[in-house]
Amino acid sequence: MIQKWKKPLVAGLTALILGIALTTSVAAEDQGRPVKSRIAPTYPELAKRANLTGAVKLQVTIAPSGVVKSVKVIGGHPLLAESAIDAVKKWKYEAAAEESSGIVEFHFDNNRAVAAF
């Protein structure tokens, strides 16, 4: 259980020390299918100026080919959600026999990145 938070803590502290403003994804593997390639969302300029932070949860449906078929916002600020949707639509998953779905969560923060893989 400790291992689950160790990587996010190290990643967050490293980003904080380096002063990197990053956006990371969490819970990307909930669909039971590995992600072959993922694109991080861009932090919207308006959200940066407003010091807007938070999480965006998306319901993602993946076609058997591994392409994201549909995305539905479950929660999060609309300014952040649009960027998260644009990013996850570009993700590629491993091919599978059937369509699958799951939750992808993105965390937006001006000063640090926190990831739990």
ROVO-786601 format. One record per residue: x, y, z of N, C-alpha, C, O in turn. Coordinates in steps of 0.2 Angstrom, whole numbers, padded with zeros to 4 digits, always signed. Example, Ala and Ser with C-alpha at 12.3 -4.5 7.8 and 13.67 -1.06 7.14 Angstrom:
+0066-0028+0039+0062-0022+0039+0066-0016+0039+0071-0017+0042 +0064-0011+0035+0068-0005+0036+0064+0000+0039+0067+0006+0040 
***
This chain:
+0004-0006+0000+0000+0000+0000+0004+0006+0000+0003+0011-0003 +0010+0006+0004+0014+0012+0004+0017+0013-0003+0018+0019-0005 +0018+0008-0007+0021+0009-0014+0017+0013-0018+0019+0016-0023 +0010+0013-0017+0005+0016-0021+0006+0024-0021+0006+0027-0026 +0008+0027-0015+0009+0034-0015+0016+0036-0015+0018+0042-0016 +0021+0031-0015+0028+0033-0016+0030+0037-0022+0033+0042-0022 +0028+0034-0028+0030+0037-0034+0027+0044-0035+0030+0048-0037 +0020+0045-0033+0017+0051-0034+0021+0056-0030+0022+0062-0032 +0023+0054-0024+0026+0059-0019+0033+0061-0022+0034+0067-0022 +0037+0056-0025+0043+0058-0028+0042+0062-0034+0046+0067-0035 +0037+0060-0038+0036+0064-0044+0034+0071-0042+0036+0076-0045 +0030+0072-0038+0027+0079-0036+0033+0083-0033+0033+0089-0034 +0037+0080-0028+0042+0084-0025+0048+0086-0030+0050+0091-0030 +0049+0081-0035+0054+0083-0040+0051+0089-0044+0055+0093-0046 +0045+0088-0046+0042+0094-0051+0042+0100-0047+0043+0106-0049 +0040+0100-0040+0040+0106-0036+0047+0109-0035+0048+0115-0036 +0052+0105-0034+0059+0107-0034+0061+0111-0040+0065+0116-0040 +0060+0108-0046+0062+0110-0052+0057+0116-0055+0059+0119-0060 +0052+0117-0051+0047+0122-0053+0044+0121-0060+0042+0126-0063 +0042+0115-0061+0039+0113-0067+0032+0113-0066+0029+0110-0061 +0028+0116-0071+0021+0116-0071+0019+0110-0075+0019+0111-0081 +0016+0105-0072+0014+0099-0076+0007+0097-0075+0004+0099-0070 +0004+0093-0080-0002+0090-0079-0001+0083-0080+0003+0081-0084 -0004+0079-0075-0003+0072-0076-0009+0068-0076-0014+0071-0074 -0009+0062-0078-0015+0058-0078-0015+0053-0072-0009+0050-0070 -0020+0051-0070-0021+0046-0064-0026+0041-0066-0031+0042-0070 -0025+0035-0064-0030+0029-0065-0031+0028-0073-0037+0026-0075 -0026+0028-0077-0027+0027-0084-0028+0020-0085-0030+0018-0091 -0026+0015-0081-0026+0008-0082-0032+0005-0080-0033-0001-0080 -0037+0009-0077-0043+0006-0074-0047+0002-0079-0051-0002-0077 -0046+0003-0086-0050+0000-0091-0048-0008-0092-0051-0012-0095 -0042-0010-0088-0040-0016-0089-0035-0017-0096-0033-0023-0097 -0034-0012-0099-0030-0012-0105-0025-0007-0105-0026-0001-0103 -0019-0009-0106-0013-0005-0106-0013+0001-0111-0016+0000-0116 -0011+0007-0109-0011+0012-0113-0004+0012-0117+0001+0012-0114 -0004+0012-0124+0002+0011-0128+0005+0018-0128+0011+0019-0128 +0001+0023-0129+0003+0030-0130-0002+0035-0127-0008+0034-0128 +0001+0039-0123-0003+0044-0119-0001+0051-0121+0005+0052-0121 -0005+0056-0121-0004+0063-0122-0006+0067-0116-0012+0066-0114 -0002+0071-0113-0004+0075-0107-0008+0081-0110-0006+0084-0115 -0013+0083-0106-0017+0089-0108-0012+0095-0107-0008+0095-0103 -0014+0100-0111-0011+0106-0110-0014+0110-0104-0021+0110-0104 -0011+0114-0100-0014+0118-0095-0017+0124-0098-0013+0128-0101 -0023+0125-0099-0026+0131-0102-0024+0137-0099-0023+0138-0093 -0022+0142-0104-0019+0148-0101-0024+0152-0097-0021+0155-0092 -0030+0152-0098-0035+0156-0094-0035+0153-0087-0036+0156-0082 -0035+0146-0087-0035+0142-0080-0028+0144-0076-0029+0145-0070 -0023+0145-0080-0017+0147-0076-0017+0154-0073-0015+0155-0068 -0020+0158-0078-0020+0165-0075-0025+0166-0069-0024+0170-0065 -0030+0161-0069-0035+0161-0064-0033+0157-0058-0037+0156-0053 -0027+0154-0058-0024+0150-0053-0029+0144-0052-0030+0142-0046 -0032+0142-0057-0037+0136-0057-0034+0130-0056-0030+0128-0061 -0035+0126-0051-0032+0119-0051-0038+0114-0050-0043+0116-0048 -0036+0108-0050-0041+0103-0048-0041+0097-0053-0036+0096-0056 -0046+0092-0052-0046+0086-0055-0051+0086-0060-0057+0089-0059 -0050+0082-0066-0056+0081-0071-0056+0073-0072-0051+0070-0073 -0062+0071-0071-0064+0063-0072-0067+0062-0078-0072+0066-0079 -0065+0058-0082-0068+0056-0088-0070+0049-0089-0066+0044-0087 -0076+0047-0092-0078+0041-0093-0075+0039-0100-0078+0043-0105 -0071+0035-0102-0068+0033-0108-0070+0027-0111-0070+0022-0107 -0073+0027-0117-0075+0020-0120-0069+0019-0126-0068+0024-0130 -0067+0013-0126-0061+0011-0130-0063+0006-0135-0066+0001-0133 -0062+0007-0142-0064+0002-0147-0060-0004-0146-0054-0003-0144 -0062-0009-0149-0057-0015-0149-0050-0014-0152-0045-0017-0150 -0050-0009-0157-0044-0007-0160-0039-0004-0156-0033-0003-0157 -0041-0001-0150-0037+0003-0145-0038+0010-0146-0035+0014-0142 -0042+0012-0150-0044+0020-0151-0049+0022-0147-0054+0018-0145 -0048+0028-0144-0054+0030-0139-0060+0032-0144-0059+0036-0148 -0065+0029-0142-0071+0029-0146-0076+0035-0143-0079+0039-0147 -0076+0036-0137-0080+0041-0134-0078+0043-0127-0074+0039-0124 -0079+0050-0125-0077+0052-0119-0083+0056-0116-0086+0060-0119 -0084+0055-0110-0089+0059-0106-0086+0062-0100-0083+0058-0096 -0088+0068-0098-0085+0071-0092-0089+0069-0086-0096+0070-0087 -0086+0066-0081-0090+0064-0075-0089+0070-0070-0094+0071-0066 -0084+0073-0070-0083+0079-0065-0077+0083-0067-0072+0081-0070 -0077+0089-0064-0071+0094-0065-0073+0100-0068-0079+0101-0071 -0069+0105-0068-0070+0112-0070-0071+0112-0078-0066+0109-0081 -0076+0115-0081-0076+0115-0088-0070+0118-0092-0068+0116-0097 -0066+0123-0089-0060+0125-0092-0055+0120-0092-0051+0120-0097 -0055+0116-0087-0050+0110-0087-0052+0104-0091-0048+0101-0094 -0058+0103-0091-0061+0097-0095-0060+0097-0102-0058+0092-0105 -0061+0103-0105-0059+0103-0113-0052+0100-0115-0052+0097-0119 -0048+0103-0111-0041+0101-0112-0040+0093-0111-0036+0090-0114 -0043+0091-0105-0042+0084-0104-0045+0079-0109-0043+0074-0111 -0051+0081-0112-0054+0078-0117-0050+0077-0123-0049+0072-0126 -0048+0083-0125-0043+0084-0131-0037+0079-0131-0035+0076-0135 -0034+0079-0125-0029+0074-0124-0030+0067-0124-0027+0063-0127 -0035+0065-0120-0037+0058-0120-0040+0055-0126-0039+0049-0128 -0043+0059-0130-0045+0057-0137-0039+0055-0141-0040+0051-0146 -0033+0057-0140-0027+0055-0144-0023+0049-0141-0018+0047-0144 -0026+0046-0135-0022+0041-0132-0024+0035-0137-0029+0034-0140 -0019+0030-0136-0020+0023-0140-0019+0018-0135-0014+0018-0131 -0023+0013-0135-0023+0007-0130-0021+0001-0134-0021+0001-0140 -0019-0004-0130-0018-0011-0133-0025-0013-0136-0030-0012-0134 -0024-0017-0142-0030-0019-0145-0033-0025-0141-0029-0028-0137 -0039-0026-0141-0043-0031-0137-0049-0034-0141-0050-0031-0147 -0051-0040-0139-0057-0043-0143-0063-0039-0142-0067-0039-0147 -0064-0035-0137-0070-0031-0136-0069-0024-0134-0064-0022-0132 -0074-0020-0135-0074-0013-0132-0074-0013-0125-0076-0018-0121 -0071-0008-0122-0070-0008-0115-0071-0001-0113-0071+0004-0117 -0072+0000-0106-0073+0007-0104-0070+0008-0097-0069+0003-0093 -0069+0014-0095-0066+0015-0088-0065+0022-0087-0068+0027-0091 -0062+0024-0081-0061+0031-0079-0054+0033-0080-0050+0029-0078 -0053+0039-0082-0047+0042-0083-0047+0049-0079-0052+0053-0080 -0043+0050-0074-0043+0056-0070-0036+0060-0072-0031+0057-0071 -0037+0066-0073-0032+0071-0074-0032+0076-0068-0037+0078-0066 -0026+0077-0065-0025+0082-0060-0021+0088-0063-0016+0087-0066 -0024+0094-0062-0021+0100-0065-0018+0104-0059-0022+0106-0054 -0012+0106-0059-0009+0110-0053-0004+0114-0056+0001+0112-0060 -0003+0121-0054+0002+0125-0057+0009+0124-0055+0013+0125-0058 +0010+0121-0049+0016+0120-0046+0019+0113-0046+0025+0113-0045 +0015+0108-0047+0018+0102-0046+0014+0097-0050+0008+0098-0052 +0017+0091-0051+0013+0085-0054+0013+0080-0049+0018+0078-0045 +0007+0077-0048+0006+0071-0044+0003+0065-0048-0002+0066-0052 +0006+0060-0049+0004+0054-0053+0003+0048-0048+0008+0047-0044 -0002+0044-0049-0002+0038-0046-0003+0032-0051-0009+0031-0053 +0002+0029-0053+0002+0024-0058+0002+0017-0055+0002+0012-0058 
***
